[in-house]
Amino acid sequence: MMIEGEYRVTEIGYLIGFSSSSYFAKCFQKQFGMLSTEFLKKAKENFNSIME
């Protein structure tokens, strides 16, 4: 959902069942070891390198 860019990160949190965007951010960082913004940046970099 994040990579598709259709929703903002806070919206995704609510869509998947979190009632607090800050708690979603905390859980995301714990699960993936990075902030959601870092995740998106890396995903875009990887996509761009694949497309070159």
Secondary structure, 3 states (H helix, E strand, C coil): CCCCCCCCHHHHHHHCCCCCHHHHHHHHHHHHCCCHHHHHHHHHHHHHHHHC
